[in-house]
């Protein structure tokens, strides 16, 4: 990176104040294999595996009847698909920024933008209610693009590096999750 972008002398400052708020896949999103295994175990319980939830019983005794039923309306797989599709739609704006600033790889970035948009739309169609996938509106995109631009070339280069690094991580988790879902869920992508 130092040789290609010549930004190493200034990069620590930018890395420390990285506030890009890029989409990330977390355990709470239900995309990690542990979450999938948990959902599979819940959907097909074996005999003797159902036990009363002690915290719910304690809550009822303490006068909190709302703790009687504590469950998520979304399965981990559904939650994961929403997160992946929403995240890919969000990354499109960041990839547009790279397309505008990374002239030497314009064609590759253009292809990446198209593929990301197509993948986001495909995953969105796998969601039970596709309308609930978050897609940034044009005003939000314009605002974000304006905030990403800088008068300092090295800041834009570091920003590009951070976006591509986080996009790579997001895509790795997306590939794992979609492969796992293809093996365990009956749908065609």
N, C-alpha and C positions, 0 to 999 in steps of 0.2 A: 504494500500500500504506500509506503514512504517513497519508493522510487517512482511509482506510477502517478501519484497525486502530489508529491512533494509538500506534504502538510504535517509531517511528524512533529516539527518544532512547535506547532500551534495546536495539535490535536488533543492534548490532555485537557485543555480548557473546555473544548467542545464536548468531549466525552463526559466530563464531570457535569456539565449542565445540559445533558441530553433530556429534553422534555418533549419529545416527539409524540408521545402517547400512541405508539404503534399498537395494532391489535396483537394480542398474545393468547395462546391457548393455555389455560390453567386447569388444575384438577377440578375446580368448581364447574368448569364447562362440560364435564362429563366425557371429555374426549380421550382421556388417558385410559389405558387398558384396564386399570384397576376399577374404574368406574363402569366400564362395559361388563367386566366379570361380575361386579356387584349387581348390575341390572339383570344379567342372565340368571343369577342365583335367585333374585327376587321374583322373576317371572315364572320360574319353575321350581318352587320350593319342594324339598323332599319331606316325607312324613317325619314329624318330630322336629322340624327345623323352625317352626313357628313358635315364637315365645312372646309373652306379653312384654311390652316396653315398660320397664320400671319407671322411667321418667314420666311417662304419661299417667301412670297410676298415682305417682307422687303429686303430680299437678292436679289431678282430680281431687285428691284428698286435701290439697291446699286451697281448693276453691277456684281452680283454673280449668273449667271444662273444655276450653278451646284446645287444650293439650291432648284431648281424647284422640283426635285424628290429626296426626302430623304426617303429611306426605307431600310429595311434589307432583304437580299435575303433569309435568313433562318427564318423559323417560330420559335417562342420561344420553341415549342415542339421539333423541329428538333435540335435546338441548345442545348437543355437540354439533349436529348438522346446522342448526341456526347460527351457532357461534362461527363455524367455518365459513358459511356463506356470507354472513355479515362482515366477518374479518376480511374476506377476499374482496368484497365490494369496497370496504374502507381502504384497502391497500391500493386500489385502482388510482386514487387521487395521488398517493405517494409515488406510484409508478409513472404517472403523468408528469410529475415534477422531475423525475429522473430523465424522462424522455426529453424534456425541455432543456435540461442542463448537461446531459451526457452525450454530446454530439458524436463522439467517436464510435459509439455503440447504438446509434439511433435505431437501426433496423432490428437489432436484437431486442432492444427495449420495447419497440413497437409490437413485435411478436409476443413478448412476455405480457404486455398489456392486454392484447387480444385473448391470449390463452387464459389469463387470470379472469377476465370478464366471462369467458365461456364456462370455465370451471365454477365460478360463483353462481352463474345462472343454472348450471346443471345440478349443483348441490342444493340450490334453492328449491328446485322441483322435487327433490327427495324429501323435503320437509312436509309434514302433514298439512300445515297451514302456511304456504309460501308468503302470504301477505305479512306475516309477522317477522320476516327477516328484515333487519335494519339496512336500508340503503341510503347513503348520504345524498341529500338534495344538492342541487346545483349551487345554491348560495353557500352552503357549508364547504363544498369543494373549492369554490373561488376563494373563500376566506382562508382555507388551509393552504392553498397554493401560494397566496400572497404572503402568508406567515412563513412559509418554507424558504422563500427567496431571500437572498442576502446580498449585500454589496461586496462582501468578502468572498472571493473565489474558494478559499480553503474551507470556509464554513459550509458552503454548498457541497463541496467534495466529501467532507466528513458526514454531512447529513445524508448524502447518497450512500455512503458506506454503511451507516447505521440502518437505513431503510432496507438495503439489500441483505444485511446480516439478519435482521429480524424477519424479513420476508422469507428468507431461506429456512429459518427455524419454524416459522408458521407453516410453510409448505411441507416440511418433513413430517410435522404432526398431522397435517391434513392427509397426506398420503397414507400414513399408518392407520388413521381412523377410518378412512374410506375403504381401505383394503380389509380391515377388520369387519366393518359393516357389511361389505360384500359377501364375506364368508358366513356371517351370522344372521343376516336379515334378508328377507325375500323382496328385493327390488332390483331393478336394472338401472345402471347409471350410464 
